Amino acid sequence: MRKVQATYIDPHASPPRSTGQQAFVFLVGLLTLPLLFDGGKLCYIRWAAMFGPIPTVSTPSLDLVHLYLDEASVLLRRAYQHAFRRGPWRPEWAVGMLAFSLMVGVLVMRHHRLK
């Protein structure tokens, strides 16, 4: 009896990644490594706190991300605060009406889909 070599073809397999994609994945990994390291330090400190006094730890990359996010939120708040204060309506009413109209729209679309 002759032996036949089995070939496995995976129809769901993606084509091999190009060099550019691999470089992008490597770059993203390098950029997130300090954040993961600082997160690991925080986890270790929380674990160590169960067994004694809480030590201090420095997390420069997480502190830098926090600083940038705070500055960005302040800049965005200043930029759009003027536009929302000068509107012909109160923002809390406008947001409420927007949420209500979105809910009504979802219900109407769902009703038509069930027919």
C-alpha positions in Angstrom: 0.0 0.0 0.0 1.4 3.3 -1.0 1.7 6.1 1.6 0.3 9.5 0.6 1.7 12.6 2.3 -1.0 14.6 4.0 -1.2 18.2 3.1 -3.0 20.5 5.5 -4.3 23.7 3.9 -5.7 26.3 6.3 -8.2 28.4 4.3 -8.3 30.9 7.2 -4.6 31.5 7.3 -3.5 35.1 6.6 -0.7 35.8 4.2 2.7 36.4 5.8 3.3 39.9 7.1 5.4 42.3 5.2 8.5 43.9 6.7 6.7 47.2 7.2 4.0 45.5 9.3 6.6 43.7 11.4 8.5 46.9 11.9 5.3 48.6 13.0 4.5 45.8 15.5 8.0 46.0 16.9 7.9 49.8 17.2 4.5 49.6 19.1 6.0 46.9 21.3 9.0 49.1 22.1 6.7 52.1 22.9 4.5 50.2 25.2 7.3 48.4 27.0 7.9 51.3 29.6 4.2 51.4 30.3 4.0 47.7 30.9 7.2 47.9 33.1 5.7 50.6 35.3 2.4 48.8 35.5 4.3 45.7 36.6 6.1 47.7 39.3 2.7 49.0 40.6 1.4 45.4 40.7 4.4 44.2 42.6 4.1 47.1 45.1 0.5 46.3 45.7 1.4 42.7 46.3 4.3 43.6 48.6 2.0 45.9 50.6 0.0 42.9 51.8 3.1 41.7 53.7 4.3 44.9 55.3 4.7 48.6 55.0 3.9 50.1 51.6 7.0 51.0 49.7 7.2 53.9 47.3 7.8 53.4 43.6 8.5 55.8 40.8 6.6 55.4 37.5 8.1 58.0 35.2 6.3 56.8 32.0 2.9 56.6 33.6 3.5 60.1 35.2 4.4 61.5 31.8 1.3 60.0 30.2 -0.8 61.4 33.0 0.7 64.9 32.5 0.1 64.9 28.8 -3.5 63.7 29.2 -4.1 66.5 31.8 -2.6 69.1 29.5 -4.7 67.9 26.5 -7.9 67.9 28.5 -7.2 71.5 29.7 -6.5 72.7 26.2 -9.6 71.0 24.8 -11.8 72.4 27.6 -10.5 75.9 27.0 -11.0 75.6 23.2 -14.5 74.3 23.3 -15.8 76.1 26.5 -16.4 79.3 24.6 -18.4 77.6 21.9 -20.7 75.8 24.4 -21.3 78.9 26.5 -22.3 81.1 23.6 -24.9 78.6 22.2 -28.6 79.5 22.0 -29.5 76.6 24.2 -28.3 75.2 27.5 -25.9 72.3 27.0 -27.6 70.0 29.5 -30.9 70.3 27.6 -29.2 69.8 24.3 -27.4 66.7 25.4 -30.5 65.3 26.9 -32.5 65.9 23.8 -29.8 64.3 21.7 -29.8 61.2 23.9 -33.6 61.0 23.7 -33.6 61.4 19.9 -31.0 58.7 19.6 -33.1 56.3 21.7 -36.2 57.0 19.7 -34.2 56.4 16.5 -32.9 53.1 17.7 -36.4 52.0 18.7 -37.8 53.0 15.3 -35.0 51.2 13.4 -35.4 48.1 15.6 -39.2 48.1 15.0 -38.7 48.3 11.2 -36.1 45.5 11.3 -38.4 43.1 13.1 -41.1 43.4 10.4 
